[in-house]
Amino acid sequence: MRFQFTHKLATYLLVGAALGTLLSANLVSPPAVALMVVLAAGSWFVDPGTRLAAARDRIATLGRVGGVIFFALCAYQVWLRLPEPDLTPILNLVLFLIAYKLFGRSANRDYLQIYVLAFLLVLAGAAFAQSFLFAVSFSCYVILTTWTLILLHLRREMEENYLVKHSGHAPSHKVGVARILNSRRVIGVPFLAATAGVALAVCAGSVITFALVPRVGSGFALGGAHARKSLIGFSDEVTLGTAGFLSSEDETVALRAVIPRLTRLGSDRDREAELDHFYWRGTVYDTYQKGRWLRSHHEALRTQIEDTGGPQMVREPHTRPKTDPLAPLAATDRQEIDIVGISAPVAFALDRPVAFEIPPPKFGVLSDLRLVPRWSGEVGFQNGLVGESMAPEAPGGELRSFSGARYVAYSRDPFTMTTAASGLPLDEIPPPIMAPYLALSPTLSPRVLQLALAITAGKTTASGKVLAVMQWLERTHEYSLNLASRPGSDDPIEYFLFDRKVGHCEYFASAAAVLLRSAGVPTRYVNGFLGGEWNAVGQYVTVRQNRAHAWVEAYLGQLGWMRVDATPPLRPPGRMGKLRQILDSVEFFWSRWVVGYDLGRQIDIARDLGRGMGVSSAPPGSGGSTPWPWKRMGLLAALLASGAGVWIRLARRRRRATPGAVSAGMGHQAVGRLYRRCLERLSEGGVPRRPSETPREYASRVMTAGLEAADTFSGLTDLYLQARFGRKEIPDAIVADLAKALARLGASCPVPPPGADTDLPRAA
C-alpha cells in the first residue's frame, strides 16, 4: 500500500469515527452533518501539487474571510444562550474547521491539527452519549488513532530526513520525499494488523479499568447531569397542534420499564395485548385558554408527597388519608423505569401512580435527584445539594440540566383496581379545589355550553355524562394528523367541534374536557404515552416518542379521578422485530451498565460475586457473618500459590535437564556462565569491560593488554556470541576445554567448572 494513500485514508476514517461518536450523542443537526460529509468528500481530491490544490490556493483569502465570519456567527449564537451556552454552535464551528483543514492538508502540522479537532468531537460525544453506538465508534476511533499517530510520526521523519544510508561503507544518497510517500515498501497489511491488535488490547485494558476502578460521579467535575434530547408536549404549557403532530414519526426511545406483572404472563402475544392499554401518565394541566393548556399553580392543587422511610407516597388534597401509608402498594403495578430520551423533569408512571422510589445519590456527585411535588397529582424531579432540604417547585420552575432518571414507580389502574380509590364526594370537597377544573375559557361562545347540555341531556350522574360525550365524539368526529388551517379568530376547540370535525388526540381530549366542564364534571388534561413495545430479549417495555398521547381525567366522586380517552381507537405503531429487539437490548444494557455505571453498581456486583463464592453467607445458626468463608478463600489461595511454585520448579528442572539447549536469555548455558566468570576475573585484574564496548572490542583490548590466555578469551567471545545471538549449540566438551585453558586468565584463582551455577554477564 502506498504510504501517502494509507495515511490519507486513515485520517479520513478517523474523522468519520469521531463524527460517529458525535452522532451517537445527538448533538448536531442532520443538515450540519450532511454538509460536513459533502465537504470532506470534496477535499479528498485536493492533494498537494494538483490543479485543485492550486485553485484552492488562489481562493485561500476568501476561505479565511468565510472562516472568520462563521466564527463570529457561532460566537454570537453562544452569547445569546448565556449564562447556559449551547454546545451546538461550538460543535458546528469544530466541524467547519475540520472541513477547512481537510482542504488545506499540505504539511505534517495540518494532519496534527485535524487529529486535535477530531478529538474535540470525541470528547463532546463521550460527555453526552447515551447509545451503545458510541462504543462502536469509539473503538474504531482508538484503532484509527493508533494508525494515524504512527503514520504521522513516520511522515515527519520522512519530511525532515532526506538522506538514506544504505550500508556502513556506501555513501549516503538524497531521496525525494514524494518518492518515499508513494512507496509501497514502507508499510503493509502486517503493520496495520499488528498496530490494530495493540489498539484493541488498549481498549480491553480500558474496559477492565472502567469496571474495576471506583467510579466518581460527574458532579465532581461538572456539577450534575447534562442532556440534549427533548420532546415536545411536556413543558409548562401545551399549544394544540404541535405535540401530537411533531412526535408522530419520531422513533426515539423515551423510556424503558421493567414490569414484573408482564413477565408473569404466559406468552408474548398476551403481553403485547396488555401493553396496548398501558397509559403512561406525565404532565397535567387544569387551565384552558384559546388553544393552550396551562397550569394555574394554585396551592390548593399542590400534590402531596409523604415520606414513609421507603417509597414516597403520592396523594392529592381531596383524597382520604390512609391509616397505613404503605397499604395501597399491595395492589399496584411495580415498574422499574429508565427515562432516556425526555428532557422534561417529569416522573412518568403507569396511570395512576401512588408511590415513587429513587435510588440514593451516587458517590462523588455534589447534587442528587429528588422528587418534588407539582400540581394535580403530577410529580417532578429537581436537583439539590446532597444533604440540603428541598423546597416545593416554584411556578414556572424547571430542571434545565435533567438528562434522565432511573426510579421505581407503583401505580394502580383506576378501572381494574377500584378498591384502592379513595375519592371524596364532590359536595365534601372545598370549592376552591375544584374551581380550576370547572373553569371555561372566556373565548368560547355560548353554543359550546348549549352543545354540552344537549349531549348530556337526561344524564344525572358524572359517569353517564362522560359516556355520552365519548359516544358523541366517536359518532361525529374523525381522527387525522393532516389538519387544515383554521381562521385565526376562532377558538381551536370550537372550530374542531362545529366546523372541522377532524383532529388528533390533543383535540379530542381538549374537546371532551371542555364539554364535560360545561356539563358540570371536573376535568383536567393529561399528556403522556399510550402503549409500548415488548422486548422479549431483554424482558422489558420500550416506549418511543411516537406513542405520545393525550387524554382527560374526570372526577367521579368516590371513584376519584378516572381516565377518559375520547380519541377513537387507533392502530398502534408496529412491533419490534427480533433484530431490533437485540439492538434495543444492547442500548438498554449500555444505558444501565455504562452510562449509569457507578460505585453503587460496583458494590452490587461485588456482593453478587461474594454471594456466589459463599463470602457473604454465614454458617447455619450463627445469626450473622463469620470469618469462615475467608478461611476457605485463604486456603484456596494457598493451594494455588503452592501449585504455581511446584510448576515453576519443574519447569526449571526440565530446562536444566535438556543438554545443550539454548534459550533467548542464555540463562543456563555453560558458555554463558564461563564468559561471565571471565569478565569478573578480568575486572578484578584491572581490565574491566567498559559499558560502551561490544564483546569483540573488549576481546581486542584484552589481546592488546598482553594478558595470559587472551587469545583463548577471544575464541570464547566468538563462541559466546554465536550461542547467544546466533542460537548455536555449543557442546559441553568444548566449553570444558576452554575453562581449563582460561584457568590463569588475568588472575591466579581457578575458573569454576562448566556445571557451576553462575549467571550471565550483565554487560552482554
N, C-alpha and C positions, 0 to 999 in steps of 0.2 A: 504494500500500500504506500502511495506517495505520502511523504511526511506532511506536506502543506495541506493536502486534501484531508488527511486524517485529523489534523489539528483544527481545521475549519469546521469539519463535520462535528467533532466533539464539542466545539464551542457552541454551535447552534443547538445541538441536543441538550447541552447544559442549560441554555436559556429556555428551551422548551420544558425541561423538567422543573426549573424554577417557576415558570409560568403555571405549570400544573399544580404546584403546591399552593399558589395564589388562588387558582380557580377552586380548589377544594375548600377554601375558606369563604368563598362567595363575597370577595372584597371588591372586585372590579366589574364593571358593566360589560355585557357581551359585545357592544359596539367597540369599546376600547380594546378588548382582546382581539377582535377581528381585524381592526386597523393595525395592531401590533404585528399580527401574523402576516398580513399583506406586506407591510414594510420590511419585515425580516426576510420574507421570501424574495423580495426585490433586491435586497442588499447582498444576497448570495452571489450574484453575478458581478458585483462591483469589487473585483480583485485589483490589487496594486499593479500598475502597468497596463491596464486595459483601457479601452476607449471610454467605457462607462466611468472608470475612475478619473480619467481626465475631465469628463463632463462634470463629475462631482466637484472637482477642484475649482472649476470655473464658477460654480454657484455656491461655493463654500460660505461666502459672506452672507448671502441670502439665507442659508441654513442657520447660521449663527444668530441672525436677527430674529428668525422664526423661533429659535430656541429661547431667546430672551423674552419674547412676547408670551410664549407658552408658560414659561416660568412665572412671569408676573401674573398671568391669569390664574394659575394654580395657587399662588400665594394669596391672591385676593379671595379665592374660594375658601381657603383655610381661615383667613381673617374673619370672614363672615360667620363662621361657626364657633369662634372663640366665645367663652373660655374652654369649650369642649370641641377641639378641632376635629374635622372629618378626615379620616385616613385616605379616602378615595382620591382626592386631588393629588396628594403626595405620591401615591402609587401610580397614578396616571403620568406624573412627571418622571418617575423612575422608568416606566415603560417607554416613554418618549426618548429618554437619554440612552436606553439600551438600543433602540432602533437607530438613533443618531450615530452611536459608536459602531454599530454593525456596518453602517455605510462607510465609516471612516477608519476601518481596521487596516492600518498600514505598517504599524510598528508593534513591538512587543508590549509597550505600555498600553496600547489600545485594547489588547486582549485582556490585560490585567484589570483595566477599568470595567470591562464588560463583566468579568467574573465578580467584581465587588458589587456592581449594581444587581446582578442576578442573586447574590447572597442577600441583599436587602429584601428582595421579593420572598425569599425563603423564610427570612425572619418574620415578616408580616404573616405569611401563611401559617407558621408554627404557632404564632400567638393567638390566631383566631380559628384555626381549622377544627372542624367538628366531624370530618368524614375520614373514613379509612383510606380514601383515595390520596390523602396527604402522605400516608405511609408509603404507598406505591411510588408516588412522585419523588418523595424524599430519598428512597432507596436508590432510584435511578440517579438522582442528583449527587448522592455520595460517590457512586461509581464514576460518574462522569467528571466529578471534581478531581478525583484521583488521576484520571487520564489527562485532563486538561492542565493540571498543575505540573505534572511530569513533562508533558509535551511543551508547556510554556518554558520550563527550565531548559529543555534541550534546544528550543528555538533561540533562547537568549544566548546560550553557549555558541550556537552556530553563527549568530549575527555578530558576536563580539570576538570570535576567534576565526581568522581567515587562513591560518596555516595548518596544514595537515602533515604530521610527521609519520612517514611510512615505516621506518626502521631506525635502528641506532646509528647506522652508517650512511643511509641515504639522505640527501638534503631535503629540507622542507619545501613544499610546493604550495603556492597560493591557489585556493579553490574558491570559486564564486559561491555566494550564499544561495542564490537561486538554484544552482545545480544541486546543492545539498538538500534544500527544501523539497525539491522534486524527486529526490532519490527514493527508491523502493527498498533500500537496504538498511535504513535507519531503524525502522520499527516494523512489526508484523503481528500476525494473529497471536503467537505465543506471548508477546509482550502485553498485548491488550488483555488476554485471558489471565495472565499472572497478576496484573495490577487490579483487574476486576475481582479476583479472588481475595486479594488483600483488602480491598474496599468492603467486600461482603463480610470478611472477618471483623473489620472495624464496626460494621453495622450490628453484627451478632454481639460483639462486646458492648456496644451501646445499649442494646436491648437488655442484656443481663444487668448492666449498671443501672438502667432505668428501673428494673424490677427490684433490685436489692437495696439501693441507696435510699435512706429515709427521705420521703417526699416532704417538701416545704411548699405551702400554698402560695399561689401567685400574689396574694395580698402582701406578702413580704416585700415585693418589689413594685407591684403595680397597684396595690391598694384595693383590689377587688376584681370582679369578673368583667368580661367585655363581650359585646355581642354585635353582630352585624345583621342577622336575619330579622325580618319583620313580617308582619301580617296585618292586612287591613281589616278593620271591623272590631278591634278590641281596645280602642283608645277610650278617652274620657267622653267622647260623643260619637254618634254614628249618623252619617248622612245617607239617606236612602239612595240606592242606585249605584253604590260603589263597592261595598264589601262582597256582596253576592256575585257580582259580575267579574271583578278582578281576580277572585280566588277560584273561580270555577275550573280553570285549566291548570292551576298550579299544583304540581305533584310533590312539592317539598314536604318532607315529614314535619308535622307539627309536634306530635308527641307519640310516645310509645308507652304501653302499660301492660303489666303482668297481672292477670286477674285469675285467682285460683278457681273461681266458680266455673270459668270457661274450660279450664284444663280438665275438670272433672266430668265434662260431657262426653258422650260416647263416641262421636265422630266429628270430623272437621266440618261436615255439612251442617250438623246441628249447631256448631259454634258460629258459623257464618250466618245462619238464620237468626241466631240470638243477637249477633252483632248489629244487624240491621235496625234493631230497636234500642240501641245504646245512644243516649243523649249526653254529650259531654258539656256540662254547664260551665260558662265562662263569665262574661260581663253582664250586668243587669242595669236597666235604665228605667226611670219612672216618669220622666217628663217628655212630652212630645210637643215640638214647636215647628210647624210648617216644614216637614221633610227631615227633621233632625230629632234624634232621641238623645236626651241628656240626663245627667244625674242632678237632682235638686240639692244634694248634700245636706239634707235635713237630718239633724242629730237624732230625731225620733226613729229614723230608719237605719241607724247605725247597727251593723252586725256585731253580735256579742261573741267573744272567744273566751272560753273558760278553760283554764289550765288545770288539768286533773293529775299532773305528775307523769302522765304518759301522753296519749293522744289528746290534742286540744279540741274540745267540743265546740261546735258552731251552732248558734241559735239566734233567733230574732226576738225583738222585744214582745211581740204579740203571741208567743208560744208559751205553753205551760212548762215551767222548770221541772226537771226530773229529780226525784228523790235520790236515785242512784245515777250519777252522771254518766257512767260507762254502760248502763243497761242497754241503750239503743245500739251499741256496737255488736250485740249478739245477733242481730237480724239485718246485717248490712253486707254489701259487697266491698271486699278489700281490694285496693288497686295500688300497685307499685308503679308510679308514674315518673317518666323522664320527659321533661319539656326540653326539646332540642331545636325547634325552629320558630319560636314565638318570642318576640321582644317585649310584649306587654307583660308586666309583672302580675299575672293573674293565676290563682290556684285553680286550675281546671280539675274537674272530677265528674264522675257519673252523677246524673240527676237523681236525688238531691244529696249533696254532701252533708254529713253530720259531724265529721271529725277529720282532723289532719294531723300528720306526724312528720316532723322534719328531722333528719339526722343531725347530730351535733356538729359544730363548726370544725373545719379541717385545721390540722396543726399548721401554724405559721401564717394563717390568714388573719389579717388585722380586723376584718369585718365579717360578720356572719349573716346568713339569710334567715329572716324570721317571718312569721305570719302577721299580717296587720289587718284589722277589721276595716271593711269598706262599708258599702251600703246594700240593703235589700238582700241580705244573705250572701253577698259576694265577699270573697276573701282574697287578699293580695299578698304580695311579698314586698319586703323592704329591707335594705341593708342598714346595719348599725354596728358600732364598735362592740367588740366582744366584751361582755360584762355590763354594757350600758343598757338602761331601760329604754323600751321602745314606746314612742308616743303614737296615738292613732294618726292615720294618714289625713293630712290636711286637704281641703278641697283643691282639686287640680294637681295634687302631688303625684309624682311618677318616678319610678326607679329606672333611670335612663341607662344604667350600666347592666341591666338584667340580661343574662345570656343563657338562661335555662336553670332548671332545678330538678332535683330528684327527691321525691317525698312519697308518703303513703297517705291515701285518702280512704275514708269509709263513707259509703253512700247507701241510701235506701231509695228504691223505686216507689214513688207515691202511688202507683197503681197496684203493684204486687205486694207491697209491704205497708199497707194502710194502717196496720195496727201500731206502727211506730209514729204515726202522725199525732201531732199534739196541738192543733189549731184551736183558737178560741172562737166562740160565736161572734159574728160581726158586730152585734149590738153591745158586746162586752169590751170591744177594743176602743180606746180613746179616738175621737175623730181626727186629731192632728196626725195620727199614724197612717190612717188610710186615705187621708185627703189627697196626697200626691198621686196615689194610684187610681183616683177617680177624676182627676183634673183633665179638662179638654182644652185643646188649643183654641184661642180666640179667632184664629184664621179660618176655622171650619164653619161652614154655613149651616143654618138650621135644618137643611134637608138631610144632613148626616144623622141628626137626632131622630128625625121622623123615620128614616130608613131603619135605624136600630130598633125603634119601638114597634115598627111593623114586622120586623123579622122575629122579635121575641114576644109578639102578642100572644097572650094566653099562657105564657111560661111564668110560673110563680117562684121557681127555685133557681138558684145560680147555675146549677148543673144543667137544668133544662135550657136556660138561655145560652150557655156555652155550646150545647149540642145544636141548637137552632142556628147559631151564627156559623158554625163549621159546615153544616149541611148547605146553608145558603151560598157560602163562598165556593163550595165544591160544585154546585149546580151552575153558577153564573160566571165563574172566572176560570181562566186557564193559566197554566204555568209556562213561562218562557224567559230566556235570558236576553232575547233580542227585543229591546224596548225602544219604541219610537219616542221622539222628543215631545215634550208637553208644553203647553202655554206657560210662560213664566209667571203669570198672575195666579194660577190655580195651585191649591194645596196638592202635593203629590198623592196623598191618600184619597182625597176627594176625587181627584182625576182618575185614580185607579178604580174607585168604587162605581163611578157613574159613567165614565167615558171610555177609558182604555180597556179595562177588564182583563188585562194581561200583565203578568209580572212574575217576579221570583219570590223567594221565601221572605225577604225583607218586607215586601208589600203585603203579602198575605198575613204575616204576623202583625204588622202595624195596623192593617185594616181590622183584624179581629180584636186587637186591643182597643181601638177607638170605638168600635161598635159595642163591645161589652161594657166599656166605661159609660157610654151613652145610655146603656140599659141598667146601670147601677151595679155592675160587677167590677170589683177592684182588679186591675190587671197591671202587669209590668212586662217589659220587652227584654228578651234574653238572647244573647249571641253565644254561640258555641259550635260544636261539631256534631254531626249525625253519623253514627256507624263507625266503621273501621275495617281493616283488612287483617284476617287471621294469618299469622305466620306459623305454619306447622313445624318449621325447622327450629325456631327459637322459642316456640310456645308462648307467644305474646301477641298483642294487638298493635298495629301501626295505624295511626290516624294522620292523614295528609291534609294539606290546606284546602284541597278541592272539596273537602267534606264540610266546609264552613256552613253553618245553618243558623236560622233564626226562628224562634218560636215565642210563645206567650205563656206566662204563668197567671192563672186566675185563682183568686181566693174563694174557697168553697166552704167557709165556716169551719166546723170541727175537723174536716179533712185537711185543712190548711191550704197551702199553695199547691195547685195541681197543674201539671204540664198540659198545655193546649197547643197542638200543632195543626194549624189551619191550612198549611201548604198541601196541595194534592200529593198523593204517593208518587215517589219518583223512583226510576230505576237507578240503583246505586252504582257508583263507578266500578270498573272491573276489578276482579280479584288478582292477587299476585300469583304469578306462575312460580314453578319450583326454583328456577334460576334467580328470579327476582327475590324470592324469599331468602335464598342463600346470601345474596348480596346485601339484603336488608339486615340479615342476622349479623353479618360482618360489621355493618355500620353500627348496629346496636352494641356489639362487643367493643368496638373502637370507642364509642361514646362512654361506655361504663368503665372499661378497664384501661383505657389510655388517657382520654380527655379527663375522665373523672377519677383517675388513679391517684390515691393519696395515702397518707400514713395509716388512716383507718383501714383501708382495704389491705394494706401490707400486714397489719396486725391480724386481720381476719384470716388471711392466707396462712400466716404463721401458726395461728391457733388450729386451723383445719389440718395442717401438716402435723402439728404436735398431737392432735387428737387421733390422727391416723396411725401415728407411731406409738401411741399409748402414753405420751408425755403428760397430757392434761387430764388423764383419768386417774382416779385414786383406787387403791385396793379395796375390796369389799369390806364394809364395816368400819372403815377408817373415818368416814364422815368428812373427808376433805382430801387435799392433795398432799402426798408424801414423797420423800426423795427416791422411793424405789424405782420409778421409771428412769431416773437419771443414772442409777447404778447399772441398769440394764444397758443404757446407751454408752456408759463408760466402758463396760465390759466389751461391747461390740467394737468400740474404737480401739481398745487394746488388742483385740483379736486381729483387726485389720492392720494395725501397726506391726504386730508380730509377723503376720503373713507377708507384708511388704519387706520386712527385714530379711526373712528367710529367702524370699525370691531374689533379693539383691545379692545375698551371699552366694547362692547357687549360680547366678549369672556370672559373678566374678570367678568362681572356680572353673566354670566352663571355658571362660576366656583364657585362664592360665593353663588349662589342660590342653589347649589347642596348640601344637608345635608350629612355630614359625608364622603364626597368624599375625597379620599386620593390620592395625586399626588406624583410623584417621589421626588419632592423637598420639600413637606410638607409646602409649602409657605402660605397656607390659612387655616391650621388646628388649632383648638383651643388648642390641646395638645402641639403643637409645639410652639405657642405663649406663653403658660403658662410656658413651660420649659425654654424658653429664658429669660423670666422675672425673673424666679427664679435664673438663672445664674447671671443676673445683680444684684439682691438683695444680693446674697451670695458674689459676688465680692465687693460690697460696704461694706459688713460686715466684710471684711478681709479674706475671704476664696475663692479666685479666682480659676478658673479651669486652670490647667497647660496645655500647648499645647500638651504634650506627654501623657496626661491621657485620657483613654477611659471614656465614661459616667458612666459605672459601677464602675470603680476605683475611679472616683470622688465622686460618691454617698457613697462609703465605707469611704472615707476620711471625708466627711461631718458627717457621723454617728460617727466616732471616735472623731470628734471635739466636740461632745455633744451639737450641736445646737438644738434649739427648732424646732419641726416638721421635724427632719432629717429623721425619718422613713417614714413619708409621702412623702418626696422628693425622697426616694429610690423607693417607689412604682410608683411615677410619671416618674422616669427614665425608669423603666421597660415598662410602657405603651408607653412612647415616642419611645423607641427602637422598640417595636412591631409595632407601627404606621409607623415609618419612613422606617425601613428595612424589616419588615415582612408584610407591606402593610395591616395592620389590621385596621378596622374601630373602632374608639373609640367613643362611644356615648357622646353627649354634656353634658348629665346629670352627668356622672362620672367626666368629666373634671370640671364641675361647683362645685361639692363636693370637689374635690382636691384643687380648688382655694380657697375655704373657709378654708380648713384645713391648707393651706400654707400661710395664711394671716400674720402670725408672724414669717415666716422663715427668720432668720438672721437679721431682722430689724423690725421696727415698722410701716413702710409705707405699705399701703394695696397693695395687688396684684390685677392688673386690671382684670375685668371680662373676661370670655372666648370670648366674641364677640368683644373685643377691637382690633384695627388694629395694631398688633405687628408683628415683623419679626422673623424668625428662628434664633437660636443661631449659630453664625459662627463657634464656636468651635466644633459643631457636624459635 
